[in-house]
Amino acid sequence: MNDPIELERGGFLYSTDKSKLDVDYVHHFLSSRSYWSPDVPREIVAKSIENSLAIGIYKDNRQVGFARVVTDYATFGYLADVFVDESFRGVGLSKKLMDFILSFDFVPGLRRFLLATKDAHGLYEQFSFKALQKPDRFMEIHQPDVYSRKINMINND
């Protein structure tokens, strides 16, 4: 996907144009307001955006939401870092964001599209996501404290 995809709906702009992203805003949300990436360094957020399909939601040129799809555009996708600013929740933005992402040409051809969530199962089930059918086939290396360990390693030098 080389050319940005954009959609205006209900006064909000959904865009894959990375030049529109407010990386400081995304970093602040992920590092201090999300449960999944506390203390993530800004350079890690910037690199994750650079190496993913990143989607921003904007109201009056101000970013109010975000998501990333980590993908090879052929067989696999992983939906990550999905959020809508608290002040814009409850008006259907996350549903419209999911509609936008699922409309991308490559998505219907993915063999597997994964995500992880602690509390938004109901949202994603509306878009055909289900619990893993064979979780015993999946393995992981999970390091939930990787960012705080890096900070501590830097501070101990």
VEXKOLPA-154994 format. One record per residue: residue in three letters; residue number from 1; x, y, z of N, C-alpha, C in turn. Coordinates in steps of 0.1 Angstrom, whole numbers, m for minus. Layout:
REM residues N
rest:ALA; nr:NUM; n_c1:X; n_c2:Y; n_c3:Z; ca_c1:X; ca_c2:Y; ca_c3:Z; c_c1:X; c_c2:Y; c_c3:Z
...
REM end
This chain:
REM residues 157
rest:MET; nr:1; n_c1:8; n_c2:m12; n_c3:0; ca_c1:0; ca_c2:0; ca_c3:0; c_c1:9; c_c2:12; c_c3:0
rest:ASN; nr:2; n_c1:10; n_c2:18; n_c3:m12; ca_c1:19; ca_c2:30; ca_c3:m13; c_c1:11; c_c2:43; c_c3:m11
rest:ASP; nr:3; n_c1:0; n_c2:44; n_c3:m18; ca_c1:m8; ca_c2:56; ca_c3:m17; c_c1:m17; c_c2:56; c_c3:m4
rest:PRO; nr:4; n_c1:m17; n_c2:67; n_c3:3; ca_c1:m26; ca_c2:68; ca_c3:15; c_c1:m40; c_c2:66; c_c3:11
rest:ILE; nr:5; n_c1:m48; n_c2:60; n_c3:20; ca_c1:m62; ca_c2:58; ca_c3:19; c_c1:m68; c_c2:67; c_c3:29
rest:GLU; nr:6; n_c1:m79; n_c2:74; n_c3:24; ca_c1:m86; ca_c2:83; ca_c3:34; c_c1:m101; c_c2:82; c_c3:32
rest:LEU; nr:7; n_c1:m108; n_c2:84; n_c3:43; ca_c1:m122; ca_c2:84; ca_c3:43; c_c1:m127; c_c2:94; c_c3:53
rest:GLU; nr:8; n_c1:m136; n_c2:103; n_c3:48; ca_c1:m143; ca_c2:112; ca_c3:57; c_c1:m157; c_c2:107; c_c3:61
rest:ARG; nr:9; n_c1:m160; n_c2:106; n_c3:73; ca_c1:m173; ca_c2:101; ca_c3:78; c_c1:m176; c_c2:108; c_c3:91
rest:GLY; nr:10; n_c1:m188; n_c2:114; n_c3:91; ca_c1:m193; ca_c2:120; ca_c3:103; c_c1:m185; c_c2:131; c_c3:109
rest:GLY; nr:11; n_c1:m177; n_c2:139; n_c3:100; ca_c1:m169; ca_c2:149; ca_c3:105; c_c1:m155; c_c2:145; c_c3:109
rest:PHE; nr:12; n_c1:m152; n_c2:132; n_c3:108; ca_c1:m139; ca_c2:126; ca_c3:111; c_c1:m132; c_c2:121; c_c3:99
rest:LEU; nr:13; n_c1:m119; n_c2:123; n_c3:99; ca_c1:m111; ca_c2:118; ca_c3:88; c_c1:m103; c_c2:105; c_c3:93
rest:TYR; nr:14; n_c1:m104; n_c2:95; n_c3:85; ca_c1:m96; ca_c2:82; ca_c3:88; c_c1:m86; c_c2:82; c_c3:77
rest:SER; nr:15; n_c1:m73; n_c2:81; n_c3:81; ca_c1:m63; ca_c2:82; ca_c3:71; c_c1:m51; c_c2:72; c_c3:74
rest:THR; nr:16; n_c1:m45; n_c2:67; n_c3:63; ca_c1:m33; ca_c2:59; ca_c3:64; c_c1:m21; c_c2:68; c_c3:61
rest:ASP; nr:17; n_c1:m22; n_c2:81; n_c3:59; ca_c1:m11; ca_c2:90; ca_c3:56; c_c1:m3; c_c2:92; c_c3:69
rest:LYS; nr:18; n_c1:9; n_c2:86; n_c3:69; ca_c1:17; ca_c2:87; ca_c3:81; c_c1:22; c_c2:102; c_c3:83
rest:SER; nr:19; n_c1:22; n_c2:110; n_c3:73; ca_c1:27; ca_c2:124; ca_c3:75; c_c1:17; c_c2:132; c_c3:84
rest:LYS; nr:20; n_c1:5; n_c2:127; n_c3:85; ca_c1:m5; ca_c2:134; ca_c3:93; c_c1:m5; c_c2:130; c_c3:108
rest:LEU; nr:21; n_c1:2; n_c2:119; n_c3:111; ca_c1:2; ca_c2:114; ca_c3:124; c_c1:9; c_c2:123; c_c3:134
rest:ASP; nr:22; n_c1:4; n_c2:124; n_c3:146; ca_c1:10; ca_c2:132; ca_c3:156; c_c1:17; c_c2:121; c_c3:165
rest:VAL; nr:23; n_c1:30; n_c2:118; n_c3:162; ca_c1:37; ca_c2:108; ca_c3:169; c_c1:38; c_c2:111; c_c3:184
rest:ASP; nr:24; n_c1:40; n_c2:123; n_c3:188; ca_c1:40; ca_c2:127; ca_c3:202; c_c1:27; c_c2:123; c_c3:209
rest:TYR; nr:25; n_c1:16; n_c2:126; n_c3:203; ca_c1:3; ca_c2:123; ca_c3:208; c_c1:2; c_c2:107; c_c3:210
rest:VAL; nr:26; n_c1:5; n_c2:100; n_c3:199; ca_c1:4; ca_c2:85; ca_c3:200; c_c1:13; c_c2:80; c_c3:211
rest:HIS; nr:27; n_c1:25; n_c2:85; n_c3:211; ca_c1:35; ca_c2:81; ca_c3:222; c_c1:29; c_c2:83; c_c3:236
rest:HIS; nr:28; n_c1:24; n_c2:95; n_c3:238; ca_c1:19; ca_c2:99; ca_c3:251; c_c1:7; c_c2:89; c_c3:255
rest:PHE; nr:29; n_c1:m2; n_c2:87; n_c3:245; ca_c1:m13; ca_c2:78; ca_c3:249; c_c1:m8; c_c2:64; c_c3:252
rest:LEU; nr:30; n_c1:1; n_c2:59; n_c3:243; ca_c1:5; ca_c2:45; ca_c3:245; c_c1:14; c_c2:43; c_c3:258
rest:SER; nr:31; n_c1:22; n_c2:53; n_c3:261; ca_c1:31; ca_c2:52; ca_c3:272; c_c1:25; c_c2:55; c_c3:285
rest:SER; nr:32; n_c1:15; n_c2:63; n_c3:285; ca_c1:9; ca_c2:67; ca_c3:298; c_c1:m6; c_c2:64; c_c3:300
rest:ARG; nr:33; n_c1:m13; n_c2:61; n_c3:290; ca_c1:m27; ca_c2:59; ca_c3:291; c_c1:m32; c_c2:45; c_c3:287
rest:SER; nr:34; n_c1:m23; n_c2:37; n_c3:281; ca_c1:m27; ca_c2:23; ca_c3:277; c_c1:m22; c_c2:13; c_c3:287
rest:TYR; nr:35; n_c1:m29; n_c2:2; n_c3:287; ca_c1:m25; ca_c2:m9; ca_c3:296; c_c1:m15; c_c2:m18; c_c3:290
rest:TRP; nr:36; n_c1:m14; n_c2:m17; n_c3:277; ca_c1:m5; ca_c2:m27; ca_c3:270; c_c1:9; c_c2:m22; c_c3:267
rest:SER; nr:37; n_c1:12; n_c2:m10; n_c3:268; ca_c1:26; ca_c2:m5; ca_c3:266; c_c1:30; c_c2:6; c_c3:275
rest:PRO; nr:38; n_c1:29; n_c2:5; n_c3:288; ca_c1:33; ca_c2:15; ca_c3:297; c_c1:48; c_c2:18; c_c3:295
rest:ASP; nr:39; n_c1:52; n_c2:30; n_c3:295; ca_c1:66; ca_c2:34; ca_c3:295; c_c1:73; c_c2:31; c_c3:281
rest:VAL; nr:40; n_c1:65; n_c2:28; n_c3:271; ca_c1:72; ca_c2:26; ca_c3:258; c_c1:79; c_c2:38; c_c3:254
rest:PRO; nr:41; n_c1:92; n_c2:37; n_c3:250; ca_c1:99; ca_c2:49; ca_c3:246; c_c1:94; c_c2:55; c_c3:232
rest:ARG; nr:42; n_c1:95; n_c2:68; n_c3:231; ca_c1:91; ca_c2:74; ca_c3:218; c_c1:97; c_c2:68; c_c3:206
rest:GLU; nr:43; n_c1:110; n_c2:65; n_c3:207; ca_c1:117; ca_c2:60; ca_c3:195; c_c1:111; c_c2:46; c_c3:191
rest:ILE; nr:44; n_c1:106; n_c2:38; n_c3:200; ca_c1:100; ca_c2:26; ca_c3:197; c_c1:87; c_c2:28; c_c3:190
rest:VAL; nr:45; n_c1:79; n_c2:37; n_c3:195; ca_c1:66; ca_c2:41; ca_c3:189; c_c1:68; c_c2:46; c_c3:175
rest:ALA; nr:46; n_c1:78; n_c2:54; n_c3:173; ca_c1:81; ca_c2:60; ca_c3:159; c_c1:85; c_c2:48; c_c3:150
rest:LYS; nr:47; n_c1:94; n_c2:39; n_c3:155; ca_c1:98; ca_c2:28; ca_c3:146; c_c1:87; c_c2:19; c_c3:143
rest:SER; nr:48; n_c1:78; n_c2:16; n_c3:153; ca_c1:66; ca_c2:8; ca_c3:150; c_c1:57; c_c2:14; c_c3:140
rest:ILE; nr:49; n_c1:55; n_c2:27; n_c3:140; ca_c1:47; ca_c2:33; ca_c3:130; c_c1:54; c_c2:32; c_c3:116
rest:GLU; nr:50; n_c1:67; n_c2:35; n_c3:116; ca_c1:74; ca_c2:34; ca_c3:103; c_c1:73; c_c2:21; c_c3:97
rest:ASN; nr:51; n_c1:72; n_c2:10; n_c3:105; ca_c1:73; ca_c2:m4; ca_c3:99; c_c1:59; c_c2:m11; c_c3:99
rest:SER; nr:52; n_c1:48; n_c2:m3; n_c3:100; ca_c1:35; ca_c2:m8; ca_c3:100; c_c1:26; c_c2:0; c_c3:91
rest:LEU; nr:53; n_c1:14; n_c2:m5; n_c3:88; ca_c1:4; ca_c2:3; ca_c3:82; c_c1:m3; c_c2:10; c_c3:94
rest:ALA; nr:54; n_c1:m1; n_c2:23; n_c3:94; ca_c1:m7; ca_c2:31; ca_c3:106; c_c1:m19; c_c2:39; c_c3:101
rest:ILE; nr:55; n_c1:m29; n_c2:40; n_c3:110; ca_c1:m41; ca_c2:46; ca_c3:107; c_c1:m44; c_c2:57; c_c3:118
rest:GLY; nr:56; n_c1:m47; n_c2:69; n_c3:114; ca_c1:m50; ca_c2:79; ca_c3:123; c_c1:m65; c_c2:83; c_c3:121
rest:ILE; nr:57; n_c1:m71; n_c2:88; n_c3:132; ca_c1:m85; ca_c2:94; ca_c3:132; c_c1:m83; c_c2:108; c_c3:136
rest:TYR; nr:58; n_c1:m89; n_c2:117; n_c3:128; ca_c1:m87; ca_c2:132; ca_c3:130; c_c1:m100; c_c2:139; c_c3:130
rest:LYS; nr:59; n_c1:m101; n_c2:149; n_c3:139; ca_c1:m112; ca_c2:158; ca_c3:140; c_c1:m107; c_c2:172; c_c3:139
rest:ASP; nr:60; n_c1:m110; n_c2:180; n_c3:129; ca_c1:m105; ca_c2:193; ca_c3:127; c_c1:m90; c_c2:194; c_c3:128
rest:ASN; nr:61; n_c1:m84; n_c2:185; n_c3:120; ca_c1:m69; ca_c2:183; ca_c3:119; c_c1:m62; c_c2:180; c_c3:132
rest:ARG; nr:62; n_c1:m70; n_c2:175; n_c3:142; ca_c1:m64; ca_c2:171; ca_c3:155; c_c1:m66; c_c2:156; c_c3:156
rest:GLN; nr:63; n_c1:m55; n_c2:149; n_c3:159; ca_c1:m56; ca_c2:134; ca_c3:160; c_c1:m64; c_c2:130; c_c3:172
rest:VAL; nr:64; n_c1:m73; n_c2:121; n_c3:171; ca_c1:m81; ca_c2:116; ca_c3:182; c_c1:m82; c_c2:101; c_c3:183
rest:GLY; nr:65; n_c1:m75; n_c2:94; n_c3:174; ca_c1:m74; ca_c2:79; ca_c3:175; c_c1:m63; c_c2:74; c_c3:166
rest:PHE; nr:66; n_c1:m61; n_c2:61; n_c3:168; ca_c1:m49; ca_c2:54; ca_c3:162; c_c1:m51; c_c2:39; c_c3:161
rest:ALA; nr:67; n_c1:m45; n_c2:33; n_c3:152; ca_c1:m43; ca_c2:19; ca_c3:151; c_c1:m32; c_c2:15; c_c3:142
rest:ARG; nr:68; n_c1:m26; n_c2:3; n_c3:143; ca_c1:m16; ca_c2:m1; ca_c3:134; c_c1:m20; c_c2:m15; c_c3:130
rest:VAL; nr:69; n_c1:m16; n_c2:m19; n_c3:117; ca_c1:m17; ca_c2:m32; ca_c3:112; c_c1:m3; c_c2:m36; c_c3:109
rest:VAL; nr:70; n_c1:2; n_c2:m46; n_c3:115; ca_c1:15; ca_c2:m52; ca_c3:112; c_c1:12; c_c2:m63; c_c3:102
rest:THR; nr:71; n_c1:18; n_c2:m63; n_c3:90; ca_c1:13; ca_c2:m72; ca_c3:80; c_c1:24; c_c2:m74; c_c3:69
rest:ASP; nr:72; n_c1:22; n_c2:m85; n_c3:62; ca_c1:30; ca_c2:m87; ca_c3:50; c_c1:22; c_c2:m84; c_c3:37
rest:TYR; nr:73; n_c1:9; n_c2:m80; n_c3:40; ca_c1:0; ca_c2:m76; ca_c3:29; c_c1:m5; c_c2:m88; c_c3:21
rest:ALA; nr:74; n_c1:m2; n_c2:m100; n_c3:25; ca_c1:m5; ca_c2:m112; ca_c3:17; c_c1:m12; c_c2:m123; c_c3:25
rest:THR; nr:75; n_c1:m6; n_c2:m127; n_c3:36; ca_c1:m11; ca_c2:m138; ca_c3:44; c_c1:m14; c_c2:m135; c_c3:58
rest:PHE; nr:76; n_c1:m8; n_c2:m125; n_c3:64; ca_c1:m9; ca_c2:m123; ca_c3:79; c_c1:m11; c_c2:m109; c_c3:82
rest:GLY; nr:77; n_c1:m19; n_c2:m106; n_c3:92; ca_c1:m20; ca_c2:m93; ca_c3:98; c_c1:m22; c_c2:m94; c_c3:113
rest:TYR; nr:78; n_c1:m17; n_c2:m84; n_c3:120; ca_c1:m18; ca_c2:m82; ca_c3:134; c_c1:m23; c_c2:m68; c_c3:137
rest:LEU; nr:79; n_c1:m35; n_c2:m67; n_c3:143; ca_c1:m40; ca_c2:m54; ca_c3:147; c_c1:m35; c_c2:m50; c_c3:160
rest:ALA; nr:80; n_c1:m29; n_c2:m38; n_c3:161; ca_c1:m22; ca_c2:m34; ca_c3:174; c_c1:m25; c_c2:m19; c_c3:177
rest:ASP; nr:81; n_c1:m23; n_c2:m16; n_c3:189; ca_c1:m23; ca_c2:m2; ca_c3:194; c_c1:m35; c_c2:6; c_c3:191
rest:VAL; nr:82; n_c1:m47; n_c2:m1; n_c3:191; ca_c1:m59; ca_c2:6; ca_c3:188; c_c1:m64; c_c2:14; c_c3:200
rest:PHE; nr:83; n_c1:m67; n_c2:27; n_c3:197; ca_c1:m73; ca_c2:35; ca_c3:208; c_c1:m80; c_c2:47; c_c3:202
rest:VAL; nr:84; n_c1:m90; n_c2:52; n_c3:209; ca_c1:m97; ca_c2:64; ca_c3:206; c_c1:m96; c_c2:72; c_c3:219
rest:ASP; nr:85; n_c1:m93; n_c2:85; n_c3:217; ca_c1:m91; ca_c2:94; ca_c3:228; c_c1:m104; c_c2:94; c_c3:237
rest:GLU; nr:86; n_c1:m102; n_c2:94; n_c3:250; ca_c1:m114; ca_c2:93; ca_c3:259; c_c1:m125; c_c2:103; c_c3:256
rest:SER; nr:87; n_c1:m121; n_c2:115; n_c3:252; ca_c1:m131; ca_c2:126; ca_c3:250; c_c1:m139; c_c2:123; c_c3:237
rest:PHE; nr:88; n_c1:m135; n_c2:113; n_c3:229; ca_c1:m143; ca_c2:110; ca_c3:217; c_c1:m149; c_c2:96; c_c3:217
rest:ARG; nr:89; n_c1:m149; n_c2:90; n_c3:228; ca_c1:m154; ca_c2:76; ca_c3:229; c_c1:m170; c_c2:77; c_c3:230
rest:GLY; nr:90; n_c1:m176; n_c2:66; n_c3:226; ca_c1:m190; ca_c2:65; ca_c3:227; c_c1:m198; c_c2:71; c_c3:215
rest:VAL; nr:91; n_c1:m191; n_c2:74; n_c3:204; ca_c1:m198; ca_c2:80; ca_c3:193; c_c1:m195; c_c2:71; c_c3:180
rest:GLY; nr:92; n_c1:m190; n_c2:59; n_c3:182; ca_c1:m189; ca_c2:49; ca_c3:172; c_c1:m176; c_c2:50; c_c3:164
rest:LEU; nr:93; n_c1:m166; n_c2:57; n_c3:169; ca_c1:m154; ca_c2:59; ca_c3:161; c_c1:m146; c_c2:46; c_c3:160
rest:SER; nr:94; n_c1:m146; n_c2:37; n_c3:170; ca_c1:m138; ca_c2:25; ca_c3:169; c_c1:m145; c_c2:15; c_c3:159
rest:LYS; nr:95; n_c1:m158; n_c2:16; n_c3:158; ca_c1:m165; ca_c2:7; ca_c3:148; c_c1:m162; c_c2:12; c_c3:134
rest:LYS; nr:96; n_c1:m162; n_c2:25; n_c3:132; ca_c1:m159; ca_c2:31; ca_c3:119; c_c1:m144; c_c2:28; c_c3:115
rest:LEU; nr:97; n_c1:m136; n_c2:29; n_c3:125; ca_c1:m122; ca_c2:25; ca_c3:123; c_c1:m120; c_c2:11; c_c3:119
rest:MET; nr:98; n_c1:m127; n_c2:2; n_c3:125; ca_c1:m127; ca_c2:m12; ca_c3:121; c_c1:m132; c_c2:m14; c_c3:107
rest:ASP; nr:99; n_c1:m143; n_c2:m7; n_c3:103; ca_c1:m149; ca_c2:m8; ca_c3:90; c_c1:m138; c_c2:m3; c_c3:80
rest:PHE; nr:100; n_c1:m131; n_c2:8; n_c3:83; ca_c1:m121; ca_c2:13; ca_c3:74; c_c1:m110; c_c2:3; c_c3:72
rest:ILE; nr:101; n_c1:m105; n_c2:m2; n_c3:83; ca_c1:m94; ca_c2:m12; ca_c3:82; c_c1:m98; c_c2:m24; c_c3:74
rest:LEU; nr:102; n_c1:m110; n_c2:m29; n_c3:77; ca_c1:m114; ca_c2:m41; ca_c3:70; c_c1:m118; c_c2:m39; c_c3:55
rest:SER; nr:103; n_c1:m119; n_c2:m26; n_c3:51; ca_c1:m121; ca_c2:m23; ca_c3:37; c_c1:m109; c_c2:m23; c_c3:28
rest:PHE; nr:104; n_c1:m97; n_c2:m24; n_c3:34; ca_c1:m85; ca_c2:m24; ca_c3:26; c_c1:m84; c_c2:m36; c_c3:17
rest:ASP; nr:105; n_c1:m80; n_c2:m34; n_c3:5; ca_c1:m80; ca_c2:m45; ca_c3:m5; c_c1:m74; c_c2:m58; c_c3:m1
rest:PHE; nr:106; n_c1:m63; n_c2:m57; n_c3:7; ca_c1:m55; ca_c2:m69; ca_c3:10; c_c1:m61; c_c2:m77; c_c3:22
rest:VAL; nr:107; n_c1:m70; n_c2:m71; n_c3:30; ca_c1:m75; ca_c2:m78; ca_c3:42; c_c1:m83; c_c2:m90; c_c3:39
rest:PRO; nr:108; n_c1:m92; n_c2:m90; n_c3:30; ca_c1:m100; ca_c2:m103; ca_c3:28; c_c1:m91; c_c2:m115; c_c3:24
rest:GLY; nr:109; n_c1:m79; n_c2:m112; n_c3:18; ca_c1:m71; ca_c2:m123; ca_c3:14; c_c1:m61; c_c2:m128; c_c3:25
rest:LEU; nr:110; n_c1:m61; n_c2:m122; n_c3:37; ca_c1:m52; ca_c2:m127; ca_c3:47; c_c1:m57; c_c2:m140; c_c3:53
rest:ARG; nr:111; n_c1:m48; n_c2:m149; n_c3:54; ca_c1:m51; ca_c2:m162; ca_c3:60; c_c1:m54; c_c2:m161; c_c3:75
rest:ARG; nr:112; n_c1:m47; n_c2:m152; n_c3:82; ca_c1:m49; ca_c2:m150; ca_c3:96; c_c1:m47; c_c2:m135; c_c3:99
rest:PHE; nr:113; n_c1:m57; n_c2:m130; n_c3:107; ca_c1:m57; ca_c2:m116; ca_c3:112; c_c1:m59; c_c2:m117; c_c3:127
rest:LEU; nr:114; n_c1:m49; n_c2:m114; n_c3:134; ca_c1:m49; ca_c2:m115; ca_c3:149; c_c1:m50; c_c2:m102; c_c3:156
rest:LEU; nr:115; n_c1:m54; n_c2:m102; n_c3:168; ca_c1:m53; ca_c2:m91; ca_c3:177; c_c1:m53; c_c2:m96; c_c3:192
rest:ALA; nr:116; n_c1:m49; n_c2:m88; n_c3:201; ca_c1:m50; ca_c2:m91; ca_c3:215; c_c1:m58; c_c2:m80; c_c3:222
rest:THR; nr:117; n_c1:m67; n_c2:m83; n_c3:231; ca_c1:m74; ca_c2:m73; ca_c3:238; c_c1:m77; c_c2:m78; c_c3:252
rest:LYS; nr:118; n_c1:m78; n_c2:m69; n_c3:262; ca_c1:m82; ca_c2:m73; ca_c3:275; c_c1:m96; c_c2:m70; c_c3:277
rest:ASP; nr:119; n_c1:m102; n_c2:m60; n_c3:270; ca_c1:m115; ca_c2:m56; ca_c3:274; c_c1:m124; c_c2:m52; c_c3:262
rest:ALA; nr:120; n_c1:m121; n_c2:m54; n_c3:250; ca_c1:m129; ca_c2:m50; ca_c3:239; c_c1:m133; c_c2:m62; c_c3:230
rest:HIS; nr:121; n_c1:m135; n_c2:m73; n_c3:236; ca_c1:m140; ca_c2:m85; ca_c3:228; c_c1:m153; c_c2:m82; c_c3:221
rest:GLY; nr:122; n_c1:m162; n_c2:m76; n_c3:228; ca_c1:m175; ca_c2:m73; ca_c3:221; c_c1:m174; c_c2:m65; c_c3:209
rest:LEU; nr:123; n_c1:m165; n_c2:m55; n_c3:209; ca_c1:m163; ca_c2:m47; ca_c3:196; c_c1:m158; c_c2:m56; c_c3:185
rest:TYR; nr:124; n_c1:m147; n_c2:m63; n_c3:188; ca_c1:m141; ca_c2:m71; ca_c3:177; c_c1:m149; c_c2:m83; c_c3:172
rest:GLU; nr:125; n_c1:m157; n_c2:m88; n_c3:181; ca_c1:m166; ca_c2:m99; ca_c3:177; c_c1:m176; c_c2:m94; c_c3:167
rest:GLN; nr:126; n_c1:m180; n_c2:m82; n_c3:167; ca_c1:m189; ca_c2:m76; ca_c3:157; c_c1:m182; c_c2:m76; c_c3:143
rest:PHE; nr:127; n_c1:m169; n_c2:m78; n_c3:142; ca_c1:m162; ca_c2:m78; ca_c3:130; c_c1:m156; c_c2:m92; c_c3:127
rest:SER; nr:128; n_c1:m162; n_c2:m102; n_c3:132; ca_c1:m159; ca_c2:m116; ca_c3:130; c_c1:m146; c_c2:m121; c_c3:137
rest:PHE; nr:129; n_c1:m140; n_c2:m114; n_c3:145; ca_c1:m129; ca_c2:m119; ca_c3:153; c_c1:m135; c_c2:m128; c_c3:164
rest:LYS; nr:130; n_c1:m127; n_c2:m139; n_c3:166; ca_c1:m132; ca_c2:m149; ca_c3:176; c_c1:m119; c_c2:m153; c_c3:184
rest:ALA; nr:131; n_c1:m122; n_c2:m160; n_c3:195; ca_c1:m111; ca_c2:m166; ca_c3:203; c_c1:m104; c_c2:m176; c_c3:195
rest:LEU; nr:132; n_c1:m91; n_c2:m178; n_c3:197; ca_c1:m83; ca_c2:m187; ca_c3:190; c_c1:m90; c_c2:m201; c_c3:190
rest:GLN; nr:133; n_c1:m91; n_c2:m207; n_c3:178; ca_c1:m97; ca_c2:m220; ca_c3:178; c_c1:m88; c_c2:m231; c_c3:183
rest:LYS; nr:134; n_c1:m75; n_c2:m229; n_c3:181; ca_c1:m66; ca_c2:m239; ca_c3:186; c_c1:m54; c_c2:m232; c_c3:193
rest:PRO; nr:135; n_c1:m57; n_c2:m227; n_c3:205; ca_c1:m47; ca_c2:m219; ca_c3:211; c_c1:m34; c_c2:m227; c_c3:215
rest:ASP; nr:136; n_c1:m35; n_c2:m240; n_c3:215; ca_c1:m24; ca_c2:m248; ca_c3:218; c_c1:m13; c_c2:m248; c_c3:207
rest:ARG; nr:137; n_c1:m17; n_c2:m243; n_c3:195; ca_c1:m8; ca_c2:m242; ca_c3:184; c_c1:1; c_c2:m229; c_c3:185
rest:PHE; nr:138; n_c1:m4; n_c2:m220; n_c3:193; ca_c1:3; ca_c2:m207; ca_c3:194; c_c1:13; c_c2:m206; c_c3:205
rest:MET; nr:139; n_c1:24; n_c2:m200; n_c3:203; ca_c1:34; ca_c2:m198; ca_c3:213; c_c1:38; c_c2:m183; c_c3:213
rest:GLU; nr:140; n_c1:44; n_c2:m179; n_c3:224; ca_c1:48; ca_c2:m165; ca_c3:224; c_c1:60; c_c2:m163; c_c3:233
rest:ILE; nr:141; n_c1:67; n_c2:m153; n_c3:231; ca_c1:77; ca_c2:m147; ca_c3:240; c_c1:71; c_c2:m134; c_c3:244
rest:HIS; nr:142; n_c1:67; n_c2:m133; n_c3:257; ca_c1:59; ca_c2:m122; ca_c3:262; c_c1:68; c_c2:m115; c_c3:272
rest:GLN; nr:143; n_c1:71; n_c2:m102; n_c3:270; ca_c1:80; ca_c2:m95; ca_c3:279; c_c1:72; c_c2:m82; c_c3:283
rest:PRO; nr:144; n_c1:62; n_c2:m82; n_c3:291; ca_c1:54; ca_c2:m71; ca_c3:294; c_c1:62; c_c2:m59; c_c3:301
rest:ASP; nr:145; n_c1:73; n_c2:m62; n_c3:307; ca_c1:81; ca_c2:m52; ca_c3:313; c_c1:94; c_c2:m47; c_c3:305
rest:VAL; nr:146; n_c1:94; n_c2:m51; n_c3:292; ca_c1:106; ca_c2:m48; ca_c3:284; c_c1:110; c_c2:m33; c_c3:284
rest:TYR; nr:147; n_c1:100; n_c2:m24; n_c3:284; ca_c1:103; ca_c2:m10; ca_c3:283; c_c1:108; c_c2:m5; c_c3:296
rest:SER; nr:148; n_c1:103; n_c2:m9; n_c3:307; ca_c1:108; ca_c2:m5; ca_c3:320; c_c1:122; c_c2:m11; c_c3:323
rest:ARG; nr:149; n_c1:124; n_c2:m23; n_c3:318; ca_c1:137; ca_c2:m29; ca_c3:320; c_c1:148; c_c2:m21; c_c3:312
rest:LYS; nr:150; n_c1:144; n_c2:m17; n_c3:300; ca_c1:154; ca_c2:m9; ca_c3:292; c_c1:157; c_c2:5; c_c3:299
rest:ILE; nr:151; n_c1:146; n_c2:11; n_c3:305; ca_c1:148; ca_c2:23; ca_c3:312; c_c1:158; c_c2:21; c_c3:324
rest:ASN; nr:152; n_c1:155; n_c2:10; n_c3:332; ca_c1:163; ca_c2:7; ca_c3:343; c_c1:178; c_c2:4; c_c3:339
rest:MET; nr:153; n_c1:180; n_c2:m3; n_c3:328; ca_c1:193; ca_c2:m6; ca_c3:323; c_c1:201; c_c2:7; c_c3:320
rest:ILE; nr:154; n_c1:193; n_c2:16; n_c3:313; ca_c1:200; ca_c2:29; ca_c3:310; c_c1:203; c_c2:36; c_c3:322
rest:ASN; nr:155; n_c1:194; n_c2:37; n_c3:332; ca_c1:197; ca_c2:44; ca_c3:345; c_c1:207; c_c2:38; c_c3:353
rest:ASN; nr:156; n_c1:210; n_c2:25; n_c3:351; ca_c1:220; ca_c2:18; ca_c3:359; c_c1:234; c_c2:19; c_c3:353
rest:ASP; nr:157; n_c1:235; n_c2:25; n_c3:341; ca_c1:249; ca_c2:26; ca_c3:335; c_c1:257; c_c2:37; c_c3:341
REM end
